[in-house]
């Protein structure tokens, strides 16, 4: 990844931070995108303090105009974008019959429309150079039904299929588009589902029979770094003949679905 210019959305926390750190540690110049400008600045300073190249670009991925402006700024300041990771995401839970319109709309605005906005802005430029690779971070919920997660699951399923179609449309330009689908991962998004971190881990690993959710066969919750490792593989030259692929990383929780 030496001298590669990489864009990572959702870079202020969770899996996004882990991906940004992994890219930077391998020599990439990383453009950090997130709506949380304060936290984003902290991440950028920490990476630069470790001797890496990282630049913060605060942006709301739900705004097409803001995204186009941000990607233009990235290329002006850092150079042509070679890699993109769509890691921005939100989780709003609840049964469908009581789910609020605004929660549905907010979920799709970030998890699906945000992926569209950023991918379109970056791929337009990649096509001119006839090279590039992107990975969308989806979820194993995109292919496995979950109680009280209909909006999240549907938004991630849409983002996954969008990414595959994008890969088909741009294969002739040498652009690869793949999906990584994590299961339960040790991030604030997971722990927010439960009263405490121990409960989150127990429910994830042991399963919740009354919610028709099995546990994790490997008996552990993923680390953000586990997801980042898979993302980096799909971005790397070692994956040069892989596109439109959906890689699930959930310790077997979806039983291979």
C-alpha positions in Angstrom: 0.0 0.0 0.0 3.0 2.3 -0.1 2.2 5.7 -1.6 -1.5 4.7 -2.3 -4.1 7.4 -1.7 -7.0 5.8 0.3 -10.3 7.2 1.4 -12.0 5.7 4.4 -15.5 6.8 5.5 -16.7 6.3 9.1 -13.1 6.9 10.1 -13.9 8.5 13.4 -14.6 5.2 15.2 -15.1 1.5 15.1 -14.1 -0.5 12.1 -13.3 2.7 10.1 -10.5 3.6 12.5 -9.1 0.1 12.4 -9.1 0.2 8.6 -7.5 3.6 8.5 -4.8 2.5 10.9 -4.0 -0.6 8.9 -3.8 1.3 5.7 -1.6 4.0 7.2 0.7 1.4 8.8 1.3 -0.1 5.4 2.4 3.2 3.9 -0.9 4.6 2.4 -1.8 8.3 2.7 -5.2 8.1 4.2 -8.1 10.6 3.8 -10.3 10.2 6.9 -14.0 11.0 6.3 -16.6 11.3 9.0 -19.3 13.6 10.2 -17.8 13.8 13.7 -15.1 16.5 13.0 -13.7 16.6 16.6 -13.2 12.9 16.8 -11.9 12.7 13.3 -9.2 15.3 14.2 -8.1 13.2 17.1 -7.7 10.1 14.9 -5.7 12.1 12.3 -3.4 13.5 15.0 -2.9 10.1 16.5 -2.0 8.6 13.2 0.4 11.4 12.3 1.9 11.1 15.8 2.7 7.5 15.0 4.6 8.6 11.9 1.8 7.9 9.4 0.1 10.1 6.8 -3.5 10.9 7.6 -5.7 13.9 6.8 -9.1 14.7 8.2 -11.9 15.7 5.8 -15.2 16.2 7.8 -18.2 15.4 5.7 -21.7 14.2 5.9 -22.0 11.3 3.5 -25.7 11.8 3.2 -25.1 15.0 1.3 -24.2 14.5 -2.4 -22.9 18.0 -2.7 -20.7 17.7 0.5 -19.3 14.4 -0.7 -18.4 15.7 -4.1 -16.7 18.7 -2.5 -14.8 16.5 -0.1 -13.5 14.1 -2.7 -12.4 17.0 -4.9 -10.5 18.4 -1.9 -8.9 15.0 -1.2 -7.5 14.7 -4.8 -6.3 18.4 -4.7 -4.5 17.9 -1.4 -3.3 14.3 -1.5 -3.5 13.1 -5.1 -5.5 10.6 -7.2 -7.6 8.3 -5.0 -6.6 4.6 -5.5 -8.6 2.9 -2.8 -12.0 3.5 -1.1 -13.5 1.9 2.0 -17.1 2.6 2.8 -17.2 2.0 6.5 -19.6 4.7 7.7 -22.7 3.2 9.2 -25.5 3.7 11.7 -27.7 1.2 13.6 -31.3 2.0 14.7 -33.1 -1.0 16.1 -36.8 -1.8 16.8 -39.7 -3.9 15.5 -41.1 -2.8 12.2 -44.6 -2.1 13.5 -43.3 0.6 15.8 -40.3 1.8 13.7 -40.3 5.5 13.1 -40.1 7.0 9.6 -37.1 9.2 10.6 -35.2 6.2 11.9 -35.8 4.3 8.6 -34.7 7.3 6.6 -31.6 8.0 8.7 -30.5 4.3 8.4 -30.8 4.3 4.6 -29.3 7.8 4.3 -26.0 6.7 5.8 -25.8 2.9 5.1 -27.0 2.9 1.5 -27.3 6.4 0.1 -24.0 7.4 1.7 -22.3 4.4 0.0 -23.8 5.5 -3.3 -22.6 9.2 -2.9 -19.0 8.4 -2.0 -18.6 5.5 -4.4 -20.0 7.5 -7.3 -17.7 10.5 -6.6 -14.6 8.3 -6.3 -15.3 5.8 -9.1 -16.0 8.7 -11.6 -12.3 9.7 -11.1 -11.0 6.1 -11.0 -12.6 5.4 -14.4 -10.5 8.1 -16.0 -7.3 6.4 -14.7 -8.6 2.9 -15.4 -7.6 1.6 -12.0 -8.8 1.4 -8.4 -10.4 -0.8 -5.8 -13.1 -0.3 -3.2 -14.6 -2.3 -0.3 -18.0 -1.7 1.3 -18.3 -2.8 4.9 -21.8 -4.3 5.1 -23.0 -6.9 7.7 -23.9 -10.6 7.9 -27.4 -9.2 8.7 -27.5 -8.4 4.9 -28.1 -12.1 4.3 -29.4 -13.4 7.6 -32.7 -12.1 9.1 -32.4 -10.5 12.6 -35.1 -9.6 15.0 -35.5 -5.8 15.5 -32.9 -5.0 12.8 -35.1 -4.9 9.6 -33.9 -1.4 8.6 -30.3 -2.1 9.2 -30.3 -5.4 7.5 -32.2 -4.1 4.5 -29.9 -1.1 4.2 -26.8 -3.3 4.3 -28.3 -5.7 1.8 -29.0 -2.8 -0.6 -25.4 -1.5 -0.1 -24.0 -4.9 -0.8 -25.9 -5.4 -4.1 -25.1 -1.8 -5.1 -21.4 -2.6 -4.6 -21.6 -5.7 -6.7 -23.4 -3.9 -9.5 -20.8 -1.2 -9.4 -18.1 -3.8 -9.8 -19.8 -5.2 -12.8 -20.2 -1.8 -14.4 -16.6 -0.9 -13.9 -14.7 -4.1 -14.3 -13.7 -3.1 -17.9 -12.0 0.0 -16.3 -9.8 -2.2 -14.0 -11.8 -1.2 -10.9 -12.6 -3.9 -8.4 -15.6 -3.6 -6.0 -16.0 -6.0 -3.1 -18.0 -6.4 0.1 -16.9 -7.4 3.6 -19.7 -8.5 5.9 -18.8 -8.5 9.6 -20.8 -10.1 12.3 -20.6 -9.1 15.9 -17.5 -6.9 16.3 -16.1 -5.2 19.4 -17.2 -1.7 18.6 -19.5 0.9 20.2 -22.2 -0.1 17.8 -22.3 -3.6 19.3 -22.0 -2.6 23.0 -24.8 0.0 22.5 -27.3 -2.9 22.0 -26.9 -4.1 25.6 -26.7 -2.7 29.1 -23.0 -3.4 29.4 -20.0 -4.8 27.4 -20.1 -8.2 29.2 -23.8 -8.6 28.3 -23.0 -7.7 24.7 -20.3 -10.2 24.4 -22.3 -13.0 26.1 -25.3 -12.5 23.9 -23.2 -12.4 20.8 -21.1 -15.5 21.6 -23.8 -17.6 23.3 -26.7 -16.5 21.1 -30.3 -15.5 21.9 -32.6 -18.5 21.2 -35.8 -16.5 21.7 -34.7 -14.1 18.9 -33.8 -17.1 16.7 -30.1 -16.0 16.8 -27.4 -18.6 17.2 -24.1 -17.8 18.8 -20.7 -17.6 17.3 -19.2 -21.1 16.6 -15.6 -19.7 17.1 -16.8 -18.5 20.5 -15.4 -15.0 20.3 -16.4 -11.5 19.1 -14.4 -10.1 16.2 -11.9 -7.4 16.8 -12.1 -4.4 14.5 -8.6 -5.4 13.3 -10.0 -8.7 12.1 -12.3 -6.9 9.7 -9.5 -4.5 8.7 -7.3 -7.4 7.7 -9.9 -8.7 5.3 -10.6 -5.2 3.9 -6.9 -4.7 3.2 -6.6 -8.1 1.5 -9.4 -7.2 -0.9 -7.8 -3.8 -1.6 -4.4 -5.3 -2.2 -2.7 -6.6 -5.3 -3.0 -10.1 -3.8 -6.7 -9.9 -4.6 -6.1 -8.6 -8.1 -8.6 -11.1 -9.7 -11.3 -10.7 -7.1 -14.3 -8.5 -7.7 -18.0 -8.5 -6.8 -17.2 -10.8 -3.9 -19.0 -10.9 -0.6 -16.7 -12.0 2.3 -18.5 -12.8 5.6 -16.4 -12.4 8.7 -18.5 -13.5 11.6 -16.9 -16.5 13.3 -19.5 -18.7 11.7 -22.5 -16.9 13.2 -24.5 -17.0 10.0 -23.5 -20.6 9.3 -21.9 -19.8 6.1 -24.9 -17.9 4.6 
